[in-house]
């Protein structure tokens, strides 16, 4: 008579992950899942930005001879009283160029991060940047032929185009639309 009464959950081992989560409330569809295509686009943008920065460093920033020729040509067009030390100007160009590379790479990383989180404006901006890069590359190829220095640009453009393809795949487009819809709904709720 004094036997313990067995409960239905006594036979089950405890859940190692804690209690099961409650289903989302009606109207809430749970967390937004980022598709693999968006992550692949993000990685391609990172590769494109890295190649762009490295290419600029190696082909322009470290080429002191080319910068010296550029500054000398610019100085030749100035009146004699406005000409300054060529070596000083080359060093100033290198500092400004290094700063510009860092700022530009930082902006690309910011836009890539915003695209990855679902911001459509960042996707459009990155697409426009890639279109400009393709145009610049094709123009350089048409004017100078297949120079070895353009290999950096070819790799940058290839990764950029790859990113655009991934950003506009059907699952990516659905992700950006869903993100926008949820943001609009969250603004409308009191």
Residue frames as a rotation matrix with the C-alpha (Angstrom) as fourth column:
UNK 1
0.564 0.826 0.000 0.00
0.826 -0.564 0.000 0.00
0.000 0.000 -1.000 0.00
UNK 2
0.659 -0.379 -0.650 2.84
0.002 -0.863 0.504 2.35
-0.752 -0.333 -0.568 0.62
UNK 3
-0.018 -0.666 0.746 4.43
0.899 0.317 0.304 1.74
-0.439 0.676 0.592 -2.77
UNK 4
-0.460 -0.174 -0.871 5.61
-0.065 -0.971 0.229 4.90
-0.886 0.162 0.435 -4.55
UNK 5
0.641 0.722 0.260 3.53
0.328 0.048 -0.943 5.92
-0.694 0.690 -0.206 -7.48
UNK 6
-0.403 -0.810 0.426 5.48
0.733 -0.008 0.680 6.10
-0.547 0.586 0.597 -10.69
UNK 7
0.297 0.392 -0.871 5.26
-0.194 -0.868 -0.457 9.35
-0.935 0.304 -0.182 -12.66
UNK 8
0.918 0.127 0.375 5.40
0.308 0.366 -0.878 9.26
-0.249 0.922 0.297 -16.50
UNK 9
0.745 -0.658 0.108 8.62
-0.386 -0.558 -0.735 11.31
0.543 0.506 -0.670 -16.66
UNK 10
0.617 -0.523 0.588 10.48
-0.585 0.195 0.787 9.25
-0.527 -0.830 -0.185 -14.03
UNK 11
0.612 -0.366 0.701 11.78
0.480 0.876 0.039 6.83
-0.629 0.313 0.712 -16.67
UNK 12
0.785 -0.290 0.548 13.21
0.428 -0.384 -0.818 9.56
0.448 0.876 -0.177 -18.95
UNK 13
-0.138 -0.876 -0.463 16.70
0.985 -0.170 0.029 10.87
-0.104 -0.452 0.886 -18.33
UNK 14
0.372 0.261 -0.891 16.97
0.329 -0.935 -0.136 14.62
-0.868 -0.242 -0.433 -17.79
UNK 15
0.851 -0.016 0.525 17.32
0.504 -0.257 -0.825 16.73
0.148 0.966 -0.210 -20.92
UNK 16
0.012 -0.942 -0.335 20.98
0.945 -0.099 0.313 17.82
-0.328 -0.320 0.889 -21.15
UNK 17
-0.678 -0.265 0.686 20.04
0.584 -0.761 0.283 20.99
0.447 0.592 0.671 -23.03
UNK 18
-0.929 0.338 -0.152 17.50
-0.110 -0.645 -0.757 22.27
-0.354 -0.686 0.636 -20.55
UNK 19
-0.083 0.983 0.163 13.80
0.235 0.178 -0.956 22.81
-0.969 -0.041 -0.245 -21.07
UNK 20
-0.364 0.032 0.931 12.47
0.928 0.097 0.359 22.88
-0.078 0.995 -0.065 -24.57
UNK 21
-0.963 -0.020 -0.270 11.89
0.020 -1.000 0.000 26.41
-0.270 -0.005 0.963 -25.82
UNK 22
-0.044 0.995 -0.090 8.40
0.230 -0.077 -0.970 27.73
-0.972 -0.063 -0.225 -26.19
UNK 23
-0.113 0.053 0.992 7.14
0.992 0.060 0.110 28.08
-0.054 0.997 -0.059 -29.75
UNK 24
-0.962 -0.271 0.037 7.24
0.273 -0.959 0.077 31.65
0.015 0.084 0.996 -31.05
UNK 25
-0.362 0.876 -0.318 4.12
0.082 -0.310 -0.947 33.72
-0.928 -0.369 0.041 -30.50
UNK 26
0.303 0.541 0.785 1.65
0.850 0.219 -0.479 33.96
-0.431 0.812 -0.394 -33.38
UNK 27
0.998 0.058 0.035 2.89
0.068 -0.842 -0.535 36.35
-0.002 0.536 -0.844 -36.04
UNK 28
0.317 -0.948 0.023 6.54
-0.863 -0.278 0.423 35.84
-0.395 -0.154 -0.906 -35.03
UNK 29
0.876 0.049 -0.479 8.33
-0.349 0.750 -0.562 33.41
0.332 0.660 0.674 -37.30
UNK 30
0.768 -0.638 -0.060 11.38
0.507 0.549 0.664 32.82
-0.391 -0.540 0.745 -35.13
UNK 31
0.102 -0.817 -0.568 14.91
-0.097 -0.576 0.812 33.88
-0.990 -0.028 -0.138 -35.90
UNK 32
0.848 0.106 -0.520 15.81
-0.500 -0.168 -0.850 34.77
-0.177 0.980 -0.090 -39.45
UNK 33
0.441 -0.686 0.579 18.18
0.346 0.725 0.596 32.17
-0.828 -0.062 0.557 -40.87
UNK 34
0.265 -0.464 -0.846 20.91
-0.764 -0.636 0.110 33.53
-0.588 0.617 -0.522 -43.13
UNK 35
0.987 0.118 0.107 21.41
-0.029 0.793 -0.608 31.35
-0.157 0.597 0.787 -46.23
UNK 36
0.319 -0.921 0.222 24.81
0.593 0.377 0.711 29.96
-0.739 -0.095 0.667 -47.13
UNK 37
0.264 -0.189 0.946 24.84
0.910 -0.277 -0.310 32.03
0.320 0.942 0.098 -50.33
UNK 38
0.888 0.064 0.456 24.93
-0.048 -0.972 0.230 35.25
0.458 -0.226 -0.860 -48.27
UNK 39
0.718 -0.683 0.133 27.84
-0.102 0.085 0.991 33.93
-0.688 -0.726 -0.009 -46.20
UNK 40
0.181 -0.649 0.739 29.63
0.882 0.439 0.170 32.92
-0.435 0.621 0.652 -49.41
UNK 41
0.569 0.073 0.819 29.05
0.554 -0.771 -0.315 36.42
0.608 0.633 -0.479 -50.83
UNK 42
0.965 -0.217 0.147 30.48
-0.254 -0.629 0.735 37.89
-0.067 -0.746 -0.662 -47.62
UNK 43
0.417 -0.852 0.316 33.60
0.302 0.458 0.836 35.75
-0.857 -0.253 0.448 -47.92
UNK 44
0.200 -0.314 0.928 34.02
0.979 0.029 -0.201 36.68
0.036 0.949 0.313 -51.60
UNK 45
0.827 0.116 0.551 33.76
0.147 -0.989 -0.011 40.38
0.543 0.090 -0.835 -50.70
UNK 46
0.805 -0.589 0.066 36.41
-0.194 -0.156 0.968 39.93
-0.560 -0.793 -0.240 -48.01
UNK 47
0.170 -0.757 0.631 38.68
0.736 0.523 0.430 38.25
-0.656 0.391 0.646 -50.56
UNK 48
0.415 0.051 0.909 38.04
0.802 -0.493 -0.338 41.01
0.431 0.868 -0.246 -53.10
UNK 49
0.962 -0.039 0.271 38.79
-0.151 -0.902 0.405 43.74
0.229 -0.431 -0.873 -50.52
UNK 50
0.590 -0.791 0.165 41.98
0.049 0.239 0.970 42.00
-0.806 -0.564 0.180 -49.39
UNK 51
0.097 -0.539 0.837 43.21
0.940 0.325 0.100 41.55
-0.326 0.777 0.538 -52.96
UNK 52
0.670 0.211 0.712 42.36
0.507 -0.831 -0.230 45.15
0.543 0.515 -0.663 -53.79
UNK 53
0.942 -0.319 0.105 44.26
-0.293 -0.631 0.718 46.45
-0.163 -0.707 -0.688 -50.77
UNK 54
0.342 -0.857 0.386 47.27
0.278 0.484 0.830 44.20
-0.898 -0.176 0.404 -51.34
UNK 55
0.266 -0.189 0.945 47.33
0.964 0.076 -0.256 44.97
-0.023 0.979 0.203 -55.06
UNK 56
0.855 0.083 0.512 47.32
0.155 -0.983 -0.100 48.70
0.495 0.165 -0.853 -54.38
UNK 57
0.788 -0.611 0.081 50.06
-0.251 -0.198 0.948 48.36
-0.562 -0.767 -0.309 -51.79
UNK 58
0.145 -0.801 0.581 52.33
0.475 0.571 0.669 46.34
-0.868 0.179 0.463 -54.06
UNK 59
0.088 -0.097 0.991 51.67
0.996 -0.020 -0.090 48.08
0.029 0.995 0.095 -57.38
UNK 60
0.512 0.161 0.844 51.40
0.320 -0.947 -0.014 51.70
0.797 0.277 -0.537 -56.22
UNK 61
0.978 -0.022 0.207 52.35
-0.191 -0.485 0.854 52.33
0.082 -0.874 -0.478 -52.60
UNK 62
0.555 -0.809 0.196 55.67
0.207 0.362 0.909 50.48
-0.806 -0.463 0.368 -52.65
UNK 63
0.269 -0.434 0.860 56.62
0.962 0.083 -0.259 51.60
0.041 0.897 0.440 -56.17
UNK 64
0.280 -0.234 -0.931 58.59
0.423 -0.840 0.339 54.67
-0.862 -0.489 -0.136 -55.19
UNK 65
-0.779 -0.611 0.141 59.96
0.360 -0.251 0.899 55.08
-0.514 0.751 0.415 -58.73
UNK 66
-0.365 0.738 0.568 56.49
0.827 -0.024 0.561 55.35
0.428 0.675 -0.602 -60.23
UNK 67
0.597 0.590 -0.544 55.41
0.785 -0.568 0.246 57.83
-0.163 -0.574 -0.802 -57.54
UNK 68
-0.156 -0.742 -0.651 58.57
0.372 -0.655 0.657 59.89
-0.915 -0.140 0.379 -58.14
UNK 69
-0.850 -0.099 0.517 57.80
0.526 -0.145 0.838 60.05
-0.008 0.984 0.176 -61.89
UNK 70
0.098 0.980 0.171 54.20
0.910 -0.158 0.384 61.05
0.403 0.118 -0.908 -61.13
UNK 71
0.546 0.072 -0.835 55.23
0.614 -0.713 0.340 63.83
-0.570 -0.698 -0.433 -58.72
UNK 72
-0.533 -0.815 -0.228 57.93
0.370 -0.467 0.803 65.07
-0.761 0.344 0.550 -61.11
UNK 73
-0.639 0.377 0.670 55.41
0.696 -0.086 0.713 65.29
0.327 0.922 -0.207 -63.96
UNK 74
0.478 0.854 -0.206 52.97
0.856 -0.400 0.327 67.16
0.197 -0.332 -0.922 -61.70
UNK 75
0.247 -0.471 -0.847 55.69
0.507 -0.682 0.527 69.57
-0.826 -0.560 0.070 -60.56
UNK 76
-0.712 -0.576 0.400 56.67
0.618 -0.244 0.748 70.31
-0.333 0.780 0.530 -64.16
UNK 77
-0.143 0.749 0.647 53.23
0.790 -0.307 0.531 71.84
0.596 0.587 -0.548 -64.77
UNK 78
0.662 0.379 -0.646 53.48
0.729 -0.526 0.438 74.17
-0.174 -0.761 -0.625 -61.75
UNK 79
0.763 -0.443 0.471 55.16
-0.194 -0.852 -0.487 77.59
0.617 0.280 -0.736 -61.71
UNK 80
-0.100 -0.944 -0.316 58.71
0.193 0.293 -0.936 77.57
0.976 -0.154 0.153 -60.28
UNK 81
-0.587 -0.158 0.794 57.72
-0.630 -0.528 -0.570 79.26
0.509 -0.835 0.210 -57.00
UNK 82
0.387 0.815 0.432 55.13
-0.921 0.317 0.226 76.53
0.047 -0.485 0.873 -56.24
UNK 83
0.431 -0.296 -0.853 57.47
-0.161 0.904 -0.395 73.57
0.888 0.308 0.342 -56.77
UNK 84
0.602 -0.214 0.769 58.59
-0.789 -0.007 0.615 71.70
-0.126 -0.977 -0.173 -53.67
UNK 85
-0.489 -0.828 0.276 60.91
-0.811 0.547 0.206 68.85
-0.321 -0.123 -0.939 -52.75
UNK 86
-0.039 0.466 -0.884 60.03
-0.756 0.565 0.331 65.78
0.654 0.681 0.330 -54.85
UNK 87
-0.655 -0.278 -0.703 61.08
0.137 0.871 -0.472 63.25
0.743 -0.406 -0.532 -52.19
UNK 88
-0.936 0.350 0.042 58.96
-0.149 -0.284 -0.947 65.00
-0.320 -0.893 0.318 -49.57
UNK 89
-0.197 0.899 -0.390 55.96
-0.972 -0.230 -0.039 64.94
-0.124 0.372 0.920 -51.88
UNK 90
-0.230 0.056 -0.972 56.48
-0.414 0.898 0.150 61.24
0.881 0.437 -0.183 -52.64
UNK 91
-0.922 -0.130 -0.365 56.51
0.261 0.487 -0.834 60.47
0.286 -0.864 -0.415 -48.91
UNK 92
-0.682 0.731 -0.032 53.36
-0.525 -0.518 -0.675 62.55
-0.510 -0.444 0.737 -48.42
UNK 93
-0.090 0.629 -0.772 51.67
-0.916 0.252 0.312 60.68
0.391 0.735 0.554 -51.29
UNK 94
-0.542 -0.179 -0.821 52.59
-0.024 0.980 -0.197 57.36
0.840 -0.087 -0.535 -49.68
UNK 95
-0.972 0.213 -0.100 51.12
0.102 -0.001 -0.995 58.37
-0.211 -0.977 -0.021 -46.32
UNK 96
-0.383 0.878 -0.288 47.93
-0.821 -0.467 -0.329 59.66
-0.423 0.110 0.899 -47.92
UNK 97
-0.141 0.293 -0.946 47.63
-0.739 0.605 0.297 56.56
0.659 0.741 0.131 -50.08
UNK 98
-0.824 -0.188 -0.535 48.17
0.170 0.819 -0.548 54.22
0.541 -0.543 -0.643 -47.10
UNK 99
-0.824 0.565 -0.039 45.49
-0.183 -0.330 -0.926 56.09
-0.536 -0.756 0.375 -45.13
UNK 100
-0.197 0.765 -0.614 43.13
-0.976 -0.214 0.045 55.91
-0.097 0.608 0.788 -48.12
UNK 101
-0.462 -0.030 -0.886 43.67
-0.352 0.923 0.152 52.15
0.814 0.383 -0.437 -48.47
UNK 102
-0.958 0.079 -0.277 42.78
0.282 0.442 -0.851 51.60
0.056 -0.893 -0.446 -44.82
UNK 103
-0.575 0.788 -0.219 39.66
-0.500 -0.550 -0.669 53.79
-0.648 -0.275 0.710 -45.03
UNK 104
-0.184 0.492 -0.851 38.51
-0.949 0.136 0.284 52.17
0.256 0.860 0.441 -48.27
UNK 105
-0.643 -0.097 -0.760 39.05
-0.043 0.995 -0.090 48.62
0.765 -0.025 -0.644 -46.97
UNK 106
-0.947 0.297 -0.123 37.23
0.138 0.030 -0.990 49.53
-0.290 -0.954 -0.070 -43.76
UNK 107
-0.355 0.854 -0.382 34.24
-0.816 -0.482 -0.319 50.85
-0.456 0.199 0.868 -45.69
UNK 108
-0.256 0.225 -0.940 34.10
-0.694 0.634 0.341 47.72
0.673 0.740 -0.006 -47.82
UNK 109
-0.853 -0.091 -0.514 34.16
0.243 0.803 -0.545 45.58
0.462 -0.590 -0.662 -44.68
UNK 110
-0.780 0.619 -0.090 31.40
-0.222 -0.408 -0.886 47.68
-0.585 -0.671 0.455 -43.12
UNK 111
-0.153 0.742 -0.652 29.22
-0.986 -0.158 0.051 47.35
-0.065 0.651 0.756 -46.23
UNK 112
-0.458 -0.069 -0.886 29.93
-0.340 0.935 0.103 43.60
0.822 0.348 -0.452 -46.39
UNK 113
-0.971 0.108 -0.213 28.92
0.239 0.394 -0.887 43.22
-0.012 -0.913 -0.409 -42.74
UNK 114
-0.507 0.832 -0.224 25.72
-0.572 -0.519 -0.635 45.20
-0.645 -0.194 0.739 -43.30
UNK 115
-0.184 0.404 -0.896 24.92
-0.885 0.328 0.329 43.08
0.427 0.854 0.297 -46.37
UNK 116
-0.747 -0.192 -0.637 25.46
-0.008 0.960 -0.280 39.93
0.665 -0.204 -0.718 -44.32
UNK 117
-0.896 0.423 -0.136 23.00
0.161 0.024 -0.987 41.11
-0.414 -0.906 -0.090 -41.69
UNK 118
-0.223 0.876 0.427 20.31
0.899 0.354 -0.258 41.64
-0.378 0.326 -0.867 -44.35
UNK 119
0.068 0.223 -0.972 20.62
0.011 -0.975 -0.223 45.26
-0.998 0.004 -0.069 -45.40
UNK 120
0.516 0.237 0.823 19.58
0.764 0.307 -0.567 45.52
-0.387 0.922 -0.023 -49.03
UNK 121
0.970 -0.184 -0.156 21.13
-0.226 -0.920 -0.321 48.97
-0.084 0.346 -0.934 -49.48
UNK 122
0.147 -0.971 0.190 24.54
-0.620 0.059 0.783 47.44
-0.771 -0.232 -0.593 -48.76
UNK 123
0.017 -0.059 0.998 23.90
0.525 0.850 0.042 44.72
-0.851 0.524 0.045 -51.33
UNK 124
0.849 0.349 0.396 23.03
0.519 -0.417 -0.746 47.36
-0.095 0.839 -0.535 -53.93
UNK 125
0.777 -0.606 -0.170 26.07
-0.568 -0.792 0.224 49.47
-0.270 -0.078 -0.960 -53.03
UNK 126
-0.078 -0.819 0.569 28.41
-0.278 0.566 0.776 46.47
-0.957 -0.097 -0.272 -53.27
UNK 127
0.302 0.264 0.916 26.88
0.750 0.527 -0.399 45.57
-0.588 0.808 -0.039 -56.62
UNK 128
0.998 0.053 0.042 27.46
0.068 -0.822 -0.565 49.11
0.004 0.567 -0.824 -57.92
UNK 129
0.397 -0.917 0.034 31.06
-0.694 -0.275 0.665 48.99
-0.601 -0.288 -0.746 -56.67
UNK 130
-0.119 -0.412 0.903 31.58
0.236 0.872 0.429 45.68
-0.964 0.264 -0.007 -58.47
UNK 131
0.680 0.414 0.606 30.04
0.680 -0.045 -0.732 47.04
-0.276 0.909 -0.312 -61.69
UNK 132
0.890 -0.424 -0.168 32.43
-0.445 -0.887 -0.120 50.00
-0.098 0.181 -0.979 -61.53
UNK 133
0.079 -0.897 0.435 35.32
-0.506 0.340 0.793 47.60
-0.859 -0.282 -0.427 -60.92
UNK 134
0.150 0.050 0.987 34.36
0.641 0.756 -0.136 45.49
-0.753 0.653 0.081 -63.93
UNK 135
0.945 0.229 0.232 34.08
0.326 -0.615 -0.718 48.60
-0.022 0.755 -0.656 -66.10
UNK 136
0.643 -0.761 -0.087 37.48
-0.690 -0.624 0.367 49.89
-0.333 -0.176 -0.926 -64.91
UNK 137
-0.043 -0.662 0.748 39.10
-0.110 0.747 0.655 46.52
-0.993 -0.054 -0.105 -65.50
UNK 138
0.387 0.259 0.885 37.69
0.775 0.429 -0.464 46.17
-0.500 0.865 -0.034 -69.00
UNK 139
0.998 -0.057 -0.015 38.73
-0.058 -0.885 -0.462 49.73
0.013 0.462 -0.887 -69.84
UNK 140
0.329 -0.937 0.120 42.27
-0.711 -0.162 0.685 49.08
-0.622 -0.310 -0.719 -68.59
UNK 141
-0.027 -0.300 0.954 42.42
0.319 0.902 0.292 45.84
-0.947 0.312 0.071 -70.58
UNK 142
0.717 0.380 0.584 41.26
0.658 -0.096 -0.747 47.59
-0.228 0.920 -0.319 -73.74
UNK 143
0.944 -0.329 -0.033 43.75
-0.327 -0.912 -0.248 50.44
0.052 0.245 -0.968 -73.41
UNK 144
0.174 -0.964 0.200 46.87
-0.958 -0.119 0.261 48.56
-0.228 -0.237 -0.944 -72.29
UNK 145
0.084 -0.121 -0.989 46.31
-0.507 0.849 -0.147 44.92
0.858 0.514 0.010 -73.14
UNK 146
0.881 0.262 -0.395 46.89
0.127 0.674 0.728 42.04
0.456 -0.691 0.560 -70.76
UNK 147
-0.012 -0.886 0.463 49.53
-0.565 -0.376 -0.735 43.49
0.825 -0.270 -0.496 -68.47
UNK 148
-0.374 -0.224 -0.900 50.79
0.488 0.778 -0.396 41.52
0.788 -0.588 -0.182 -65.52
UNK 149
-0.995 -0.021 0.100 49.84
-0.066 -0.613 -0.787 44.39
0.078 -0.790 0.609 -63.19
UNK 150
-0.315 0.949 -0.009 46.18
-0.855 -0.280 0.436 43.84
0.412 0.145 0.900 -64.11
UNK 151
-0.421 0.133 -0.897 46.19
0.155 0.985 0.073 40.35
0.893 -0.108 -0.436 -62.55
UNK 152
-0.951 0.121 -0.283 45.41
0.263 -0.161 -0.951 41.95
-0.161 -0.980 0.121 -59.17
UNK 153
-0.583 0.763 -0.278 42.41
-0.750 -0.638 -0.175 43.63
-0.311 0.107 0.944 -60.76
UNK 154
-0.325 0.443 -0.835 41.32
-0.543 0.636 0.549 40.42
0.774 0.632 0.034 -62.45
UNK 155
-0.682 0.031 -0.730 41.30
0.494 0.756 -0.430 38.55
0.539 -0.654 -0.531 -59.15
UNK 156
-0.900 0.358 -0.249 39.49
-0.013 -0.594 -0.804 41.42
-0.436 -0.721 0.539 -57.39
UNK 157
-0.431 0.755 -0.493 36.85
-0.902 -0.348 0.256 41.60
0.021 0.555 0.832 -60.12
UNK 158
-0.456 0.235 -0.858 36.41
-0.183 0.919 0.349 37.82
0.871 0.316 -0.377 -60.17
UNK 159
-0.797 0.158 -0.583 35.70
0.595 0.378 -0.710 37.71
0.108 -0.912 -0.395 -56.43
UNK 160
-0.791 0.520 -0.323 33.43
-0.340 -0.812 -0.475 40.75
-0.509 -0.266 0.819 -56.73
UNK 161
-0.379 0.657 -0.652 31.36
-0.814 0.099 0.573 39.19
0.441 0.747 0.497 -59.51
UNK 162
-0.596 0.120 -0.794 31.18
0.274 0.960 -0.061 35.95
0.755 -0.254 -0.605 -57.52
UNK 163
-0.891 0.254 -0.375 29.84
0.319 -0.236 -0.918 37.91
-0.322 -0.938 0.130 -54.54
UNK 164
-0.593 0.703 -0.393 27.20
-0.764 -0.646 -0.003 39.61
-0.256 0.298 0.920 -56.69
UNK 165
-0.401 0.438 -0.805 26.05
-0.411 0.699 0.585 36.25
0.819 0.565 -0.101 -58.07
UNK 166
-0.678 0.117 -0.725 25.71
0.596 0.665 -0.451 34.88
0.429 -0.738 -0.521 -54.54
UNK 167
-0.893 0.320 -0.315 23.94
0.016 -0.678 -0.735 38.05
-0.449 -0.661 0.601 -53.29
UNK 168
-0.375 0.783 -0.496 21.27
-0.903 -0.430 0.002 37.74
-0.212 0.448 0.868 -55.97
UNK 169
-0.916 0.138 -0.377 20.57
0.034 0.962 0.271 34.02
0.400 0.236 -0.886 -55.77
UNK 170
-0.049 0.997 0.058 16.89
-0.034 -0.060 0.998 33.25
0.998 0.047 0.037 -55.03
UNK 171
0.347 0.187 -0.919 17.55
0.833 0.389 0.393 32.25
0.431 -0.902 -0.020 -51.41
UNK 172
-0.677 -0.632 -0.377 19.56
0.730 -0.644 -0.231 35.43
-0.097 -0.431 0.897 -50.85
UNK 173
-0.756 0.466 0.459 16.88
-0.115 -0.786 0.608 37.63
0.644 0.407 0.647 -52.38
UNK 174
0.277 0.875 -0.396 14.29
0.294 0.315 0.902 35.94
0.915 -0.366 -0.171 -50.17
UNK 175
-0.048 -0.411 -0.910 16.51
0.993 0.076 -0.087 36.58
0.105 -0.908 0.405 -47.12
UNK 176
-0.940 -0.341 0.030 16.83
0.339 -0.939 -0.057 40.29
0.048 -0.043 0.998 -47.90
UNK 177
-0.400 0.874 0.276 13.08
-0.191 -0.374 0.908 40.61
0.896 0.310 0.317 -48.53
UNK 178
0.358 0.517 -0.778 12.24
0.615 0.496 0.613 38.78
0.703 -0.698 -0.140 -45.28
UNK 179
-0.455 -0.603 -0.656 14.66
0.890 -0.340 -0.304 40.98
-0.040 -0.722 0.691 -43.33
UNK 180
-0.932 0.129 0.340 13.08
-0.028 -0.958 0.285 44.12
0.363 0.256 0.896 -44.77
UNK 181
-0.027 0.995 -0.093 9.58
-0.012 0.093 0.996 42.85
1.000 0.029 0.010 -44.03
UNK 182
0.234 0.074 -0.969 10.47
0.887 0.392 0.244 42.07
0.398 -0.917 0.026 -40.41
UNK 183
-0.786 -0.548 -0.285 12.07
0.615 -0.736 -0.281 45.47
-0.056 -0.397 0.916 -39.92
UNK 184
-0.698 0.600 0.392 8.96
-0.250 -0.716 0.652 47.18
0.671 0.357 0.650 -41.25
UNK 185
0.271 0.823 -0.499 6.73
0.278 0.429 0.859 45.06
0.921 -0.372 -0.113 -39.00
UNK 186
-0.119 -0.368 -0.922 8.88
0.980 0.104 -0.168 45.81
0.158 -0.924 0.349 -35.94
UNK 187
-0.967 -0.218 0.128 8.54
0.210 -0.975 -0.075 49.55
0.141 -0.045 0.989 -36.62
UNK 188
-0.370 0.908 0.194 4.76
-0.281 -0.309 0.909 49.27
0.885 0.282 0.370 -36.81
UNK 189
0.148 0.422 -0.895 4.37
0.696 0.598 0.397 47.47
0.702 -0.682 -0.205 -33.48
UNK 190
0.662 0.162 0.731 3.79
-0.277 -0.854 0.440 49.68
0.696 -0.494 -0.521 -30.43
